Amino acid sequence: MGKKRRYNDKRHSPRPIAPAPAPAERRAAAAIERKAKTEYDKPFILLENADKDTFMFKAGQWARHSMSIAEYRENSLVKELAQKVNGMTRYEIRYPISHDA
């Protein structure tokens, strides 16, 4: 029967010990301004094809839409959805609700 190999803790060549890094300078904690929480309207779905054309579902069919996804990203919430439809990417668009009173 063969011998059981034992763990060998001996190191063949000693490794040089690196000096401890100097403590990082602490920056003064700047006052963090938090944005007001934005409320969004109901979502709607757009499709985007490889040519960056967008389509919206109207009257039972997908019709061309005038705005691109990049234009929506400027002023609304845009989420890319995981499922694709006929090779086109789905996006969920939500406009912010303005509270002007």
All heavy atoms as an XYZ file, in Angstrom:
823
protein
N       0.830     -1.166      0.000
C       0.000      0.000      0.000
C       0.883      1.240      0.000
O       1.891      1.281      0.690
C      -0.862     -0.019      1.257
C      -2.134      0.691      1.103
S      -3.134      0.220      2.508
C      -4.293      1.480      2.388
N       0.474      2.262     -0.788
C       1.294      3.460     -0.892
C       1.174      4.343      0.343
O       0.219      4.273      1.100
N       2.202      5.164      0.534
C       2.197      6.058      1.692
C       1.316      7.270      1.417
O       1.227      7.731      0.288
C       3.609      6.542      1.998
C       4.504      5.466      2.522
C       5.827      6.071      2.894
C       6.742      5.024      3.478
N       8.017      5.597      3.869
N       0.708      7.759      2.465
C      -0.125      8.949      2.348
C       0.786     10.170      2.288
O       1.696     10.313      3.103
C      -1.053      9.043      3.550
C      -1.989     10.220      3.491
C      -2.927     10.237      4.684
C      -3.836     11.427      4.584
N      -4.748     11.497      5.736
N       0.535     11.047      1.323
C       1.340     12.260      1.205
C       0.899     13.251      2.256
O      -0.277     13.567      2.375
C       1.200     12.854     -0.190
C       1.757     11.937     -1.264
C       1.808     12.614     -2.568
N       2.957     13.518     -2.555
C       3.286     14.346     -3.538
N       2.556     14.388     -4.620
N       4.331     15.120     -3.460
N       1.823     13.766      2.989
C       1.550     14.740      4.035
C       1.758     16.156      3.496
O       2.553     16.377      2.591
C       2.482     14.523      5.230
C       2.409     13.149      5.805
C       1.343     13.087      6.835
N       1.302     11.735      7.401
C       0.262     11.244      8.016
N      -0.814     11.973      8.150
N       0.279     10.032      8.490
N       1.034     17.116      4.053
C       1.177     18.518      3.657
C       2.546     19.003      4.102
O       2.934     18.833      5.249
C       0.068     19.361      4.296
C       0.207     20.825      4.021
C      -0.039     21.358      2.762
C       0.605     21.698      5.020
C       0.094     22.696      2.509
C       0.748     23.035      4.785
C       0.489     23.533      3.527
O       0.639     24.872      3.286
N       3.280     19.624      3.180
C       4.609     20.119      3.481
C       4.541     21.640      3.614
O       4.351     22.342      2.636
C       5.574     19.713      2.364
C       7.000     20.050      2.711
O       7.260     20.622      3.760
N       7.919     19.704      1.834
N       4.694     22.139      4.813
C       4.566     23.563      5.077
C       5.870     24.318      4.815
O       5.902     25.526      4.844
C       4.115     23.783      6.520
C       3.651     25.201      6.753
O       3.171     25.831      5.794
O       3.765     25.686      7.893
N       6.940     23.617      4.576
C       8.227     24.281      4.364
C       8.251     24.935      2.992
O       7.867     24.341      2.000
C       9.369     23.285      4.478
C       9.494     22.672      5.838
C      10.610     21.665      5.853
C      10.641     20.938      7.184
N      11.632     19.886      7.200
N       8.759     26.156      2.956
C       8.895     26.857      1.677
C      10.323     26.664      1.189
O      11.280     26.741      1.946
C       8.591     28.343      1.847
C       7.151     28.573      2.231
C       6.810     30.037      2.246
N       5.398     30.196      2.541
C       4.892     31.158      3.251
N       5.674     32.094      3.738
N       3.601     31.231      3.475
N      10.428     26.445     -0.116
C      11.752     26.177     -0.662
C      12.601     27.426     -0.755
O      13.796     27.388     -0.579
C      11.616     25.511     -2.037
C      10.942     24.177     -1.948
N      11.543     23.076     -1.383
C       9.710     23.766     -2.317
C      10.713     22.058     -1.424
N       9.579     22.450     -1.993
N      11.978     28.563     -1.092
C      12.735     29.811     -1.125
C      11.912     30.860     -0.378
O      10.729     31.042     -0.650
C      12.982     30.249     -2.567
O      11.755     30.476     -3.213
N      12.526     31.546      0.554
C      11.761     32.530      1.325
C      11.352     33.702      0.446
O      12.130     34.194     -0.369
C      12.733     32.970      2.419
C      14.077     32.637      1.890
C      13.907     31.463      0.968
N      10.112     34.126      0.601
C       9.607     35.260     -0.169
C       9.934     36.548      0.571
O       9.807     36.608      1.797
C       8.100     35.159     -0.340
C       7.687     33.956     -1.138
C       6.194     33.927     -1.291
N       5.794     32.704     -1.954
C       4.553     32.319     -2.114
N       3.580     33.074     -1.645
N       4.268     31.193     -2.728
N      10.324     37.588     -0.166
C      10.587     38.850      0.512
C       9.273     39.466      0.995
O       8.249     39.404      0.317
C      11.241     39.711     -0.561
C      10.812     39.107     -1.852
C      10.592     37.648     -1.582
N       9.327     40.049      2.164
C       8.140     40.672      2.734
C       8.061     42.099      2.220
O       8.991     42.887      2.382
C       8.191     40.652      4.277
C       8.227     39.197      4.758
C       7.007     41.390      4.856
C       8.449     39.067      6.239
N       6.935     42.431      1.601
C       6.744     43.778      1.053
C       6.404     44.733      2.201
O       5.712     44.362      3.144
C       5.620     43.770      0.034
N       6.927     45.962      2.120
C       6.595     46.912      3.184
C       5.102     47.249      3.134
O       4.472     47.253      2.081
C       7.437     48.138      2.849
C       7.732     48.012      1.399
C       7.768     46.549      1.101
N       4.547     47.502      4.292
C       3.120     47.834      4.380
C       2.870     49.157      3.672
O       3.672     50.088      3.772
C       2.699     47.929      5.837
N       1.783     49.250      2.911
C       1.498     50.514      2.226
C       1.191     51.626      3.222
O       0.623     51.380      4.283
C       0.284     50.189      1.368
C      -0.334     49.003      2.005
C       0.775     48.248      2.667
N       1.621     52.817      2.873
C       1.375     53.956      3.746
C      -0.128     54.219      3.803
O      -0.844     54.018      2.828
C       2.087     55.188      3.205
N      -0.634     54.665      4.952
C      -2.075     54.913      5.042
C      -2.487     56.009      4.054
O      -1.811     57.018      3.900
C      -2.296     55.354      6.481
C      -0.957     55.704      7.008
C       0.057     54.970      6.199
N      -3.575     55.756      3.377
C      -4.061     56.718      2.385
C      -4.534     57.988      3.090
O      -5.058     57.946      4.195
C      -5.202     56.107      1.587
N      -4.298     59.100      2.425
C      -4.757     60.355      3.005
C      -6.266     60.395      2.968
O      -6.885     60.084      1.974
C      -4.200     61.530      2.197
C      -2.701     61.640      2.249
C      -2.208     62.806      1.424
O      -3.007     63.706      1.129
O      -1.030     62.795      1.085
N      -6.812     60.787      4.067
C      -8.270     60.855      4.118
C      -8.720     62.211      3.624
O      -8.213     63.242      4.036
C      -8.768     60.632      5.532
C      -8.463     59.245      6.004
C      -9.135     58.977      7.288
N      -8.830     57.614      7.677
C      -9.608     56.873      8.418
N     -10.717     57.367      8.874
N      -9.266     55.656      8.718
N      -9.646     62.149      2.734
C     -10.190     63.391      2.196
C     -11.334     63.849      3.084
O     -12.039     63.045      3.686
C     -10.725     63.166      0.784
C      -9.653     62.736     -0.180
C     -10.242     62.506     -1.537
N      -9.247     61.860     -2.395
C      -9.501     61.341     -3.548
N     -10.721     61.371     -4.029
N      -8.562     60.783     -4.264
N     -11.479     65.126      3.122
C     -12.604     65.661      3.890
C     -13.891     65.233      3.200
O     -14.034     65.341      1.990
C     -12.523     67.177      3.956
N     -14.783     64.706      3.972
C     -16.044     64.217      3.401
C     -16.856     65.411      2.915
O     -17.252     66.269      3.688
C     -16.818     63.433      4.432
N     -17.039     65.459      1.608
C     -17.823     66.547      1.026
C     -19.297     66.289      1.310
O     -19.741     65.156      1.383
C     -17.579     66.616     -0.473
N     -20.015     67.354      1.461
C     -21.444     67.219      1.694
C     -22.089     66.649      0.442
O     -21.942     67.180     -0.642
C     -22.055     68.562      2.043
N     -22.759     65.538      0.613
C     -23.387     64.880     -0.524
C     -24.814     65.388     -0.636
O     -25.599     65.297      0.301
C     -23.386     63.354     -0.337
C     -21.950     62.847     -0.241
C     -24.131     62.671     -1.464
C     -21.837     61.393      0.098
N     -25.111     65.923     -1.805
C     -26.463     66.391     -2.051
C     -27.227     65.290     -2.764
O     -26.811     64.814     -3.798
C     -26.449     67.652     -2.915
C     -25.829     68.837     -2.235
C     -25.873     70.070     -3.104
O     -26.772     70.166     -3.963
O     -25.003     70.915     -2.928
N     -28.322     64.913     -2.201
C     -29.124     63.861     -2.805
C     -30.204     64.485     -3.672
O     -30.797     65.489     -3.321
C     -29.758     62.993     -1.736
C     -28.702     62.314     -0.893
C     -29.274     61.150     -0.166
N     -28.259     60.612      0.715
C     -27.757     59.407      0.577
N     -28.147     58.640     -0.393
N     -26.844     58.986      1.410
N     -30.434     63.848     -4.808
C     -31.481     64.314     -5.695
C     -32.837     63.983     -5.095
O     -32.988     62.994     -4.376
C     -31.402     63.610     -7.054
C     -30.260     64.016     -7.904
C     -30.442     63.320     -9.243
C     -29.221     63.406    -10.097
N     -29.406     62.680    -11.361
N     -33.797     64.820     -5.423
C     -35.159     64.517     -5.008
C     -35.619     63.277     -5.760
O     -35.295     63.087     -6.932
C     -36.074     65.691     -5.311
N     -36.353     62.421     -5.088
C     -36.812     61.198     -5.710
C     -37.788     61.540     -6.829
O     -38.720     62.301     -6.642
C     -37.488     60.311     -4.678
C     -37.575     58.890     -5.085
C     -37.937     58.015     -3.925
C     -37.620     56.589     -4.272
N     -37.877     55.697     -3.171
N     -37.551     60.970     -7.994
C     -38.368     61.259     -9.166
C     -39.450     60.200     -9.302
O     -39.168     59.011     -9.203
C     -37.508     61.259    -10.442
O     -36.416     62.141    -10.246
C     -38.303     61.711    -11.633
N     -40.658     60.649     -9.542
C     -41.759     59.723     -9.800
C     -41.988     59.673    -11.304
O     -41.857     60.679    -11.989
C     -43.024     60.184     -9.095
C     -42.938     60.089     -7.597
C     -44.239     60.469     -6.926
O     -45.313     60.290     -7.542
O     -44.184     60.949     -5.810
N     -42.318     58.482    -11.784
C     -42.478     58.287    -13.214
C     -43.899     57.851    -13.541
O     -44.576     57.213    -12.735
C     -41.483     57.246    -13.734
C     -40.061     57.722    -13.660
C     -39.237     57.386    -12.600
C     -39.538     58.535    -14.648
C     -37.930     57.836    -12.537
C     -38.229     58.991    -14.596
C     -37.437     58.636    -13.535
O     -36.156     59.089    -13.475
N     -44.335     58.188    -14.748
C     -45.650     57.832    -15.257
C     -45.655     56.355    -15.656
O     -44.647     55.663    -15.547
C     -45.957     58.724    -16.465
C     -47.442     58.872    -16.726
O     -48.235     58.426    -15.877
O     -47.799     59.434    -17.762
N     -46.774     55.876    -16.163
C     -46.877     54.481    -16.590
C     -45.915     54.214    -17.746
O     -45.726     55.058    -18.613
C     -48.303     54.187    -17.059
C     -49.305     54.182    -15.941
C     -50.675     53.828    -16.469
C     -51.687     53.815    -15.347
N     -53.029     53.458    -15.840
N     -45.338     53.010    -17.795
C     -44.385     52.698    -18.871
C     -45.088     52.346    -20.179
O     -46.241     51.910    -20.189
C     -43.643     51.487    -18.329
C     -44.611     50.833    -17.419
C     -45.419     51.942    -16.805
N     -44.376     52.550    -21.265
C     -44.816     52.049    -22.563
C     -43.616     51.406    -23.231
O     -42.468     51.648    -22.881
C     -45.449     53.148    -23.433
C     -44.534     54.283    -23.778
C     -43.832     54.278    -24.963
C     -44.388     55.364    -22.922
C     -42.998     55.332    -25.289
C     -43.552     56.412    -23.246
C     -42.850     56.400    -24.429
N     -43.888     50.520    -24.195
C     -42.855     49.698    -24.814
C     -42.551     50.202    -26.219
O     -43.450     50.521    -26.990
C     -43.310     48.222    -24.892
C     -43.687     47.692    -23.503
C     -42.246     47.347    -25.537
C     -42.554     47.625    -22.524
N     -41.270     50.285    -26.521
C     -40.799     50.593    -27.874
C     -39.875     49.473    -28.328
O     -39.195     48.850    -27.510
C     -40.017     51.904    -27.903
C     -40.772     53.204    -27.801
C     -39.801     54.370    -27.877
C     -41.802     53.327    -28.882
N     -39.831     49.234    -29.627
C     -38.875     48.298    -30.215
C     -37.860     49.083    -31.018
O     -38.194     50.112    -31.612
C     -39.576     47.309    -31.151
C     -40.546     46.321    -30.542
C     -41.120     45.433    -31.635
C     -39.884     45.481    -29.491
N     -36.613     48.597    -31.038
C     -35.571     49.236    -31.836
C     -34.886     48.167    -32.670
O     -34.455     47.149    -32.143
C     -34.558     49.925    -30.923
C     -33.483     50.665    -31.683
C     -32.451     51.284    -30.766
O     -31.888     50.544    -29.935
O     -32.219     52.484    -30.899
N     -34.786     48.404    -33.978
C     -34.122     47.432    -34.844
C     -32.637     47.770    -34.978
O     -32.138     48.704    -34.342
C     -34.809     47.330    -36.215
C     -34.733     48.620    -37.006
O     -34.083     49.578    -36.623
N     -35.432     48.651    -38.129
N     -31.917     47.022    -35.792
C     -30.470     47.212    -35.950
C     -30.131     48.557    -36.578
O     -29.040     49.088    -36.366
C     -29.889     46.082    -36.789
N     -31.060     49.130    -37.355
C     -30.828     50.428    -37.993
C     -31.201     51.598    -37.084
O     -31.261     52.736    -37.549
C     -31.643     50.531    -39.291
C     -31.215     49.488    -40.300
O     -30.037     49.095    -40.279
O     -32.074     49.066    -41.096
N     -31.482     51.318    -35.821
C     -31.863     52.318    -34.813
C     -33.209     52.975    -35.106
O     -33.477     54.078    -34.670
C     -30.786     53.407    -34.636
C     -29.415     52.881    -34.307
C     -29.392     52.229    -32.959
C     -27.979     51.758    -32.639
N     -27.930     50.849    -31.549
N     -34.074     52.291    -35.851
C     -35.437     52.766    -36.067
C     -36.286     52.257    -34.908
O     -36.116     51.125    -34.448
C     -36.003     52.219    -37.381
C     -35.240     52.732    -38.587
O     -34.764     53.879    -38.533
O     -35.110     51.978    -39.568
N     -37.216     53.079    -34.433
C     -38.061     52.682    -33.320
C     -39.488     52.453    -33.790
O     -39.952     53.072    -34.741
C     -38.043     53.743    -32.208
O     -38.402     54.995    -32.761
C     -36.685     53.838    -31.551
N     -40.173     51.549    -33.080
C     -41.533     51.173    -33.413
C     -42.367     51.126    -32.144
O     -41.906     50.672    -31.104
C     -41.567     49.798    -34.095
C     -40.764     49.747    -35.360
C     -39.427     49.383    -35.332
C     -41.338     50.081    -36.568
C     -38.680     49.341    -36.493
C     -40.594     50.044    -37.739
C     -39.271     49.674    -37.705
N     -43.633     51.590    -32.240
C     -44.559     51.585    -31.124
C     -45.786     50.775    -31.536
O     -46.204     50.823    -32.688
C     -44.964     53.011    -30.764
C     -45.935     53.096    -29.622
S     -46.363     54.797    -29.297
C     -45.424     55.049    -27.828
N     -46.372     50.045    -30.594
C     -47.534     49.217    -30.872
C     -48.784     50.084    -30.857
O     -49.173     50.631    -29.833
C     -47.643     48.107    -29.831
C     -48.572     47.012    -30.224
C     -48.217     46.114    -31.209
C     -49.804     46.879    -29.615
C     -49.064     45.087    -31.577
C     -50.654     45.866    -29.978
C     -50.288     44.964    -30.960
N     -49.417     50.259    -32.022
C     -50.632     51.066    -32.152
C     -51.629     50.324    -33.020
O     -51.270     49.822    -34.089
C     -50.341     52.423    -32.805
C     -49.653     53.410    -31.928
C     -49.550     54.740    -32.631
C     -48.836     55.745    -31.760
N     -48.673     57.022    -32.433
N     -52.851     50.292    -32.576
C     -53.965     49.716    -33.334
C     -53.658     48.296    -33.817
O     -53.943     47.942    -34.953
C     -54.335     50.620    -34.503
N     -53.042     47.500    -32.951
C     -52.811     46.102    -33.279
C     -51.603     45.812    -34.144
O     -51.406     44.687    -34.566
N     -50.783     46.813    -34.434
C     -49.580     46.559    -35.224
C     -48.454     47.497    -34.782
O     -48.687     48.509    -34.139
C     -49.859     46.737    -36.705
C     -50.332     48.122    -37.089
C     -50.684     48.189    -38.562
O     -50.402     47.264    -39.308
N     -51.285     49.279    -38.970
N     -47.221     47.135    -35.151
C     -46.059     47.945    -34.798
C     -45.877     49.023    -35.858
O     -45.616     48.741    -37.013
C     -44.803     47.080    -34.698
C     -44.847     46.187    -33.503
C     -45.199     44.879    -33.478
C     -44.550     46.549    -32.164
N     -45.150     44.392    -32.201
C     -44.746     45.405    -31.369
C     -44.150     47.723    -31.541
C     -44.544     45.398    -29.995
C     -43.941     47.715    -30.174
C     -44.149     46.567    -29.418
N     -46.024     50.281    -35.457
C     -45.900     51.420    -36.376
C     -44.613     52.172    -36.071
O     -44.141     52.198    -34.928
C     -47.101     52.347    -36.209
N     -44.040     52.807    -37.088
C     -42.815     53.601    -36.891
C     -43.074     54.714    -35.889
O     -44.160     55.285    -35.838
C     -42.353     54.222    -38.194
C     -41.567     53.291    -39.037
C     -40.806     54.078    -40.103
N     -40.133     53.160    -40.966
C     -38.893     52.725    -40.746
N     -38.218     53.172    -39.732
N     -38.340     51.877    -41.563
N     -42.036     55.016    -35.130
C     -42.127     56.056    -34.112
C     -41.098     57.132    -34.438
O     -40.016     56.835    -34.941
C     -41.876     55.444    -32.733
C     -42.160     56.346    -31.601
N     -43.410     56.851    -31.343
C     -41.361     56.844    -30.639
C     -43.352     57.617    -30.277
N     -42.114     57.629    -29.829
N     -41.417     58.387    -34.138
C     -40.555     59.488    -34.565
C     -39.290     59.652    -33.724
O     -38.242     59.994    -34.247
C     -41.351     60.797    -34.538
O     -41.829     61.022    -33.227
N     -39.363     59.409    -32.417
C     -38.194     59.642    -31.550
C     -37.341     58.383    -31.429
O     -37.847     57.273    -31.458
C     -38.641     60.089    -30.161
C     -39.246     61.468    -30.131
S     -39.802     61.958    -28.497
C     -38.272     62.025    -27.591
N     -36.030     58.587    -31.264
C     -35.117     57.458    -31.076
C     -34.938     57.196    -29.582
O     -35.312     58.007    -28.740
C     -33.759     57.759    -31.712
O     -33.115     58.775    -30.990
N     -34.326     56.070    -29.264
C     -34.067     55.714    -27.874
C     -33.107     56.723    -27.252
O     -33.258     57.105    -26.087
C     -33.501     54.282    -27.781
C     -34.523     53.274    -28.304
C     -33.095     53.937    -26.361
C     -35.817     53.202    -27.552
N     -32.132     57.201    -27.998
C     -31.167     58.187    -27.479
C     -31.884     59.472    -27.072
O     -31.532     60.094    -26.063
C     -30.109     58.490    -28.523
N     -32.894     59.877    -27.820
C     -33.647     61.085    -27.466
C     -34.467     60.869    -26.202
O     -34.600     61.772    -25.381
C     -34.570     61.482    -28.625
C     -33.815     61.958    -29.844
C     -34.692     62.124    -31.075
O     -35.783     61.503    -31.138
O     -34.275     62.881    -31.959
N     -34.992     59.667    -26.024
C     -35.748     59.370    -24.811
C     -34.837     59.352    -23.588
O     -35.242     59.729    -22.496
C     -36.469     58.029    -24.929
C     -37.802     58.135    -25.624
C     -38.006     57.557    -26.858
C     -38.858     58.818    -25.042
C     -39.223     57.648    -27.493
C     -40.076     58.915    -25.669
C     -40.251     58.332    -26.896
O     -41.460     58.432    -27.520
N     -33.596     58.893    -23.750
C     -32.677     58.810    -22.608
C     -32.340     60.181    -22.027
O     -31.936     60.281    -20.876
C     -31.391     58.109    -23.025
C     -31.580     56.624    -23.128
C     -30.267     55.892    -23.133
N     -30.532     54.471    -23.005
C     -30.101     53.564    -23.853
N     -29.359     53.915    -24.881
N     -30.390     52.292    -23.665
N     -32.489     61.238    -22.806
C     -32.167     62.584    -22.330
C     -33.112     63.062    -21.236
O     -32.697     63.753    -20.320
C     -32.195     63.579    -23.490
C     -31.083     63.359    -24.482
C     -31.204     64.266    -25.684
O     -32.103     65.127    -25.713
O     -30.398     64.108    -26.611
N     -34.394     62.704    -21.334
C     -35.342     63.279    -20.385
C     -36.289     62.277    -19.750
O     -37.235     62.665    -19.084
C     -36.171     64.380    -21.073
C     -36.904     63.861    -22.277
O     -36.878     62.672    -22.553
N     -37.547     64.754    -22.995
N     -36.091     60.980    -19.922
C     -36.975     60.005    -19.304
C     -36.182     58.760    -18.911
O     -35.006     58.633    -19.225
C     -38.130     59.653    -20.248
O     -37.638     59.222    -21.478
N     -36.851     57.856    -18.224
C     -36.228     56.622    -17.758
C     -36.377     55.549    -18.827
O     -37.477     55.266    -19.275
C     -36.896     56.158    -16.456
C     -36.372     54.896    -15.819
C     -34.953     55.130    -15.319
C     -37.262     54.468    -14.682
N     -35.248     54.957    -19.251
C     -35.249     53.951    -20.314
C     -34.613     52.684    -19.768
O     -33.508     52.719    -19.241
C     -34.463     54.442    -21.550
C     -34.411     53.367    -22.612
C     -35.062     55.707    -22.097
N     -35.331     51.557    -19.881
C     -34.791     50.262    -19.485
C     -34.811     49.336    -20.682
O     -35.814     49.229    -21.382
C     -35.658     49.627    -18.388
C     -35.554     50.251    -17.046
C     -36.373     49.454    -16.067
C     -36.465     50.147    -14.740
N     -37.351     49.407    -13.819
N     -33.695     48.659    -20.921
C     -33.656     47.656    -21.986
C     -34.186     46.367    -21.406
O     -33.723     45.902    -20.366
C     -32.222     47.461    -22.489
C     -32.126     46.473    -23.621
C     -30.724     46.348    -24.174
O     -29.913     47.262    -23.974
O     -30.450     45.318    -24.806
N     -35.157     45.774    -22.053
C     -35.755     44.535    -21.575
C     -35.034     43.344    -22.195
O     -34.480     43.431    -23.292
C     -37.243     44.505    -21.922
C     -38.043     45.669    -21.327
C     -39.475     45.619    -21.814
C     -37.983     45.659    -19.820
N     -35.050     42.224    -21.489
C     -34.256     41.063    -21.880
C     -34.781     40.366    -23.133
O     -34.008     39.900    -23.951
C     -34.205     40.069    -20.725
N     -36.090     40.302    -23.286
C     -36.650     39.560    -24.408
C     -36.581     40.386    -25.689
O     -36.811     41.573    -25.680
C     -38.114     39.202    -24.144
C     -38.322     38.358    -22.919
C     -38.486     39.174    -21.662
O     -38.363     40.382    -21.681
N     -38.750     38.498    -20.556
N     -36.281     39.723    -26.774
C     -36.257     40.377    -28.086
C     -37.484     39.921    -28.863
O     -37.979     38.827    -28.665
C     -34.987     40.017    -28.842
C     -33.734     40.422    -28.087
C     -32.710     40.936    -29.028
C     -31.470     41.303    -28.239
N     -31.087     42.649    -28.402
N     -37.971     40.791    -29.749
C     -39.127     40.477    -30.580
C     -38.683     40.579    -32.036
O     -38.286     41.656    -32.485
C     -40.293     41.457    -30.301
C     -41.443     41.208    -31.253
C     -40.737     41.363    -28.865
N     -38.724     39.476    -32.747
C     -38.310     39.427    -34.154
C     -36.927     40.053    -34.371
O     -36.709     40.794    -35.324
C     -39.341     40.109    -35.053
C     -40.663     39.398    -35.050
O     -40.712     38.193    -34.854
N     -41.736     40.128    -35.267
N     -36.007     39.809    -33.468
C     -34.650     40.334    -33.590
C     -34.506     41.792    -33.196
O     -33.427     42.363    -33.312
N     -35.579     42.414    -32.718
C     -35.524     43.816    -32.302
C     -35.471     43.883    -30.776
O     -36.044     43.048    -30.083
C     -36.746     44.584    -32.821
C     -36.764     44.715    -34.324
S     -38.051     45.809    -34.913
C     -39.459     44.724    -34.848
N     -34.787     44.889    -30.259
C     -34.635     45.072    -28.829
C     -35.830     45.816    -28.267
O     -36.282     46.798    -28.833
C     -33.354     45.875    -28.538
O     -32.265     45.246    -29.207
C     -33.060     45.937    -27.059
N     -36.328     45.339    -27.119
C     -37.452     45.995    -26.462
C     -36.948     46.964    -25.408
O     -35.989     46.680    -24.696
C     -38.352     44.967    -25.767
C     -39.107     44.099    -26.685
C     -40.131     43.225    -26.002
N     -39.826     42.877    -24.635
C     -40.752     42.784    -23.672
N     -42.000     43.003    -23.926
N     -40.408     42.448    -22.447
N     -37.603     48.102    -25.290
C     -37.277     49.103    -24.285
C     -38.545     49.520    -23.564
O     -39.605     49.642    -24.175
C     -36.648     50.348    -24.923
C     -35.264     50.115    -25.466
C     -35.069     49.771    -26.784
C     -34.151     50.248    -24.648
C     -33.811     49.559    -27.287
C     -32.882     50.036    -25.141
C     -32.718     49.691    -26.464
O     -31.470     49.470    -26.962
N     -38.421     49.745    -22.273
C     -39.514     50.281    -21.472
C     -39.200     51.749    -21.212
O     -38.137     52.074    -20.678
C     -39.611     49.527    -20.141
C     -40.686     50.038    -19.229
C     -40.669     49.325    -17.898
O     -39.928     49.782    -17.009
O     -41.379     48.315    -17.761
N     -40.107     52.640    -21.589
C     -39.901     54.084    -21.464
C     -40.884     54.619    -20.431
O     -42.062     54.270    -20.457
C     -40.154     54.802    -22.807
C     -39.460     54.094    -23.966
C     -39.790     56.269    -22.713
C     -37.982     54.153    -23.950
N     -40.398     55.490    -19.538
C     -41.263     56.125    -18.541
C     -40.918     57.601    -18.465
O     -39.767     57.971    -18.261
C     -41.062     55.488    -17.172
C     -41.424     54.028    -17.150
C     -41.207     53.446    -15.809
N     -42.446     53.614    -15.072
C     -42.635     53.191    -13.840
N     -41.670     52.605    -13.200
N     -43.779     53.361    -13.254
N     -41.929     58.447    -18.631
C     -41.748     59.890    -18.489
C     -41.809     60.269    -17.020
O     -42.594     59.712    -16.262
C     -42.862     60.649    -19.222
C     -42.692     60.708    -20.711
C     -43.625     60.114    -21.548
C     -41.615     61.339    -21.281
C     -43.489     60.178    -22.913
C     -41.464     61.399    -22.651
C     -42.413     60.819    -23.459
O     -42.261     60.862    -24.815
N     -41.027     61.260    -16.595
C     -41.150     61.732    -15.218
C     -42.453     62.526    -15.051
O     -42.904     63.210    -15.966
C     -39.935     62.631    -15.018
C     -39.419     62.926    -16.370
C     -39.925     61.885    -17.304
N     -43.024     62.418    -13.854
C     -44.227     63.173    -13.533
C     -43.776     64.499    -12.958
O     -43.010     64.545    -11.994
C     -45.098     62.421    -12.508
C     -45.563     61.093    -13.095
C     -46.297     63.279    -12.110
C     -46.299     60.238    -12.100
N     -44.224     65.592    -13.548
C     -43.830     66.915    -13.032
C     -44.820     67.322    -11.943
O     -46.035     67.161    -12.089
C     -43.801     67.943    -14.148
O     -45.069     68.038    -14.746
N     -44.286     67.853    -10.860
C     -45.102     68.265     -9.714
C     -45.143     69.786     -9.636
O     -44.882     70.372     -8.599
C     -44.545     67.694     -8.419
C     -44.725     66.222     -8.304
N     -45.938     65.640     -8.105
C     -43.839     65.205     -8.397
C     -45.790     64.322     -8.043
N     -44.521     64.053     -8.228
N     -45.456     70.436    -10.730
C     -45.559     71.889    -10.722
C     -46.935     72.282    -10.198
O     -47.948     71.954    -10.785
C     -45.379     72.467    -12.128
C     -44.006     72.146    -12.688
O     -43.077     71.989    -11.862
O     -43.875     72.031    -13.917
N     -46.940     72.967     -9.072
C     -48.233     73.363     -8.512
C     -48.238     74.840     -8.176
O     -47.294     75.453     -7.907
C     -48.540     72.541     -7.264
